[in-house]
Amino acid sequence: MRESNENGMYNGNVLVSKNNAIIYNASFGYTDASKTTNLTNDFKFNIGSIAKEFSAIALLQLQEKGKLKLNDNISKFFPELPKWANDVTVKDLLQYTSGIPDINWKKIKSNKDIFEDLKLIDSLDFKPGTQYDYNNNNFFLRLSIIEKITGENYKDYVDKYLFEPYKISSAEITPIEKDKNITKGFNNKLVDDKPDFLVGGVVITTTDLLKFLNQLHSYTIISQKSYTS
C-alpha cells in the first residue's frame, strides 16, 4: 500500500479485519485535491454504491416489523405509477431484476425529478425476475418505499434505526449537514469529485463501517432469516 501511494496509484484509508480483529489499519495521502491535510483514521469517505445495502437492510427491518412483504408489488405503495408497477416486487428492487429502465441522468436534478420521470416510463426493459440490470431507479424506489411506510424521510430513518442504535457515530446520509472530517475524492489531475446531489449516499469512517458490518453479520441488526432471504 505504501508503494502504491508513493507511485501515485492510491490515496485513502485501508482497514483489514479477520475474525472480528483489526489486523491492518493505515492512512495514505490527503483528504482532498489541495493536498494540505493528511488523512487519518478519523476521516469519513463517501462509500459509493456500498451505501445501497443500508436501504436493503432497512426494508428487511420493516418486513420483520410486519410493515411489508418482499413479494409486495410496488403499486401497493405507489398506485400513481404506470401499470408495470403491478408486476414489480420489492424483492425485484432488491435484486435488480425489476426491468425498470435506468435513471435518465440528463433530466434529473433531485429525488423528486426521479419519481416524476418514473411516471413517464411506458414499459419495462424485460419481464421482472427474468434478467439482472443494476441501476439506480431500483435504489431510488427502495428509499421511496421506506419513506412511504414510515412517514419519515430516508435520512432520518437510517439515522434512527441503523446508525444511532448501533453507535455508528461517524455515518451520515447525503446530503451532508455535518461536514467535519469528510474527504473529497479526486483524480490524478487533482480535480475533486462532484458532490452527491441526491439523497441516499453514505459517508463513514473505515472503523465504523467495520463495526456496522460485524453487527450485521452477527444478526444483531436483522435476523439470520432476513440476512439470508
Buried (B, 14 or more C-beta within 10 A) or exposed (E): BEEEBEEEEBBBBBBEBEEEEEEEBBBBBBBBBEEEEEBEEEBBBBBEEBBBBBBBBBBBBBBEEEBBEBEBBBBBBBEEBBEBBEBBBBBBBBBBBBBBBEBBEEEBEEBEBBBEBBEEBEEBEBEBBEEEBEBBBBBBBBBBBBBBBBEBBBBEBBBEBBBEEBEBEBBBBBEBEEEEBBBBBBEEEEEEEEEBEBBBBBBBBBBBBBBBBEBBEEEEBBBEEBBEE
